[in-house]
Amino acid sequence: MGTYLAIRARGISKYFGDVVALDGIDLDVAQGQIHGLVGPNGAGKTTLLGLLLGLSVADGGSLEILGTPVGRALAAPDGVAGFVDGPGLYPSLTASQNLAALAALRGIDKRTAGIGDVLDQVGLTDVADDRVRGFSLGMRQRLGLAAALLTKPRLLVLDEPANGLDPAGKKHVHRVLTRLAADGTSVVLSSHRMDDVEALCSEVTIVATGRVVFSGPLGKLAAENSELDYRLLTSDPRAARATAVETAGLRLVDAVEAGTRQDEDLLVVRAKVPALDDLVSRLVHAGIAVRELAPVVSPLEAAFLALTEQQQEADR
Ligand SMILES: Nc1ncnc2c1ncn2[C@@H]1O[C@H](COP(=O)(O)OP(=O)(O)OP(=O)(O)O)[C@@H](O)[C@H]1O
């Protein structure tokens, strides 16, 4: 089976009165890809995800989902499931009853719907018979994901699925999504957490004020050509500082200026990748062990900030 495009959007626009929420969006999402949608508040992410779910209709452009052009009807395209603005759940029903109600709405027999299976997938088996009213935000998010999985979608559309999840819940959800993608399901998700996007997504689309400012593989955003601040923890901070001062193309930065915790053993260096490589080999050569070397702000977050700032400048 060859890969196909789960989403092919061209020139999508959407207006709310005078507000231009989407302004000519192009988006390609391949089968089995987890695609991240990121952007500042009000960029248009939820609006775009709503269009993919058939909750609203674009004012311009063309949209194909799973190979079928989307018409003007307000209905989820076949094979698509997910949620925006949090999952819609009945608080007075239990987790199982919520899923059974949803199965009934979709004409699926609840005995064969696989309710136990999807609850197990999202780690909610133990609370299957608890009322949703008492659920935390993270539990609701996981139940929303279970509800989406019930239809065995080929495209999953999720608006901030990691919202409210504790680290264990997040790990669980990440595992579910990566397994689905490995089996050929495409996933589009929005997130304000760049670390989540980096952990999960092979491609990312950055949106600002309704326009795409970057779309493509995360690797293309790698900060090879731009300077980043790195936290450096070594076995000998004094000697490491002296080595850093001697390394060309690199400078020491105050931790507070870099926006990271101050610690006397910690150095923050600002450099491009080649200068950083040079520093590491000098440290190793001098017998100084490198215990931690990580960007203060991830390459995606740095690119995100730079690109969205450029867009905002251009809009002024
Ligand atoms: N139903 C609506 N009526 C009027 N304006 C709307 C409506 N929905 C969205 N907008 C406007 O469209 C723009 C895009 O909003 P949208 O919710 O899609 O952004 P977002 O990227 O999801 O933001 P956030 O990160 O804050 O969730 C904003 O200016 C918003 O105020």
PDBQT file of the ligand as one rigid body, heavy atoms in Angstrom, charges set to zero:
ROOT
HETATM    1  N1  LIG A 401     -16.561  31.718  16.648  1.00  0.00    +0.000 N 
HETATM    2  C1  LIG A 401     -15.775  32.777  16.503  1.00  0.00    +0.000 A 
HETATM    3  N2  LIG A 401     -16.290  34.010  16.378  1.00  0.00    +0.000 NA
HETATM    4  C2  LIG A 401     -15.486  35.090  16.203  1.00  0.00    +0.000 A 
HETATM    5  N3  LIG A 401     -14.145  35.022  16.133  1.00  0.00    +0.000 NA
HETATM    6  C3  LIG A 401     -13.567  33.829  16.270  1.00  0.00    +0.000 A 
HETATM    7  C4  LIG A 401     -14.348  32.638  16.451  1.00  0.00    +0.000 A 
HETATM    8  N4  LIG A 401     -13.493  31.593  16.538  1.00  0.00    +0.000 NA
HETATM    9  C5  LIG A 401     -12.250  32.098  16.417  1.00  0.00    +0.000 A 
HETATM   10  N5  LIG A 401     -12.287  33.435  16.246  1.00  0.00    +0.000 N 
HETATM   11  C6  LIG A 401     -11.142  34.324  16.023  1.00  0.00    +0.000 C 
HETATM   12  O1  LIG A 401     -10.337  33.732  15.017  1.00  0.00    +0.000 OA
HETATM   13  C7  LIG A 401      -8.957  33.859  15.335  1.00  0.00    +0.000 C 
HETATM   14  C8  LIG A 401      -8.323  32.484  15.399  1.00  0.00    +0.000 C 
HETATM   15  O2  LIG A 401      -8.805  31.813  16.585  1.00  0.00    +0.000 OA
HETATM   16  P1  LIG A 401      -8.427  30.327  16.947  1.00  0.00    +0.000 P 
HETATM   17  O3  LIG A 401      -9.237  29.941  18.145  1.00  0.00    +0.000 OA
HETATM   18  O4  LIG A 401      -8.534  29.462  15.757  1.00  0.00    +0.000 OA
HETATM   19  O5  LIG A 401      -6.890  30.469  17.360  1.00  0.00    +0.000 OA
HETATM   20  P2  LIG A 401      -5.927  29.418  18.090  1.00  0.00    +0.000 P 
HETATM   21  O6  LIG A 401      -4.665  29.417  17.311  1.00  0.00    +0.000 OA
HETATM   22  O7  LIG A 401      -6.617  28.122  18.277  1.00  0.00    +0.000 OA
HETATM   23  O8  LIG A 401      -5.680  30.116  19.489  1.00  0.00    +0.000 OA
HETATM   24  P3  LIG A 401      -5.357  29.484  20.956  1.00  0.00    +0.000 P 
HETATM   25  O9  LIG A 401      -3.919  29.064  20.909  1.00  0.00    +0.000 OA
HETATM   26  O10 LIG A 401      -5.551  30.657  21.846  1.00  0.00    +0.000 OA
HETATM   27  O11 LIG A 401      -6.305  28.363  21.195  1.00  0.00    +0.000 OA
HETATM   28  C9  LIG A 401      -8.880  34.664  16.617  1.00  0.00    +0.000 C 
HETATM   29  O12 LIG A 401      -8.712  36.013  16.277  1.00  0.00    +0.000 OA
HETATM   30  C10 LIG A 401     -10.227  34.430  17.254  1.00  0.00    +0.000 C 
HETATM   31  O13 LIG A 401     -10.585  35.504  18.073  1.00  0.00    +0.000 OA
ENDROOT
TORSDOF 0
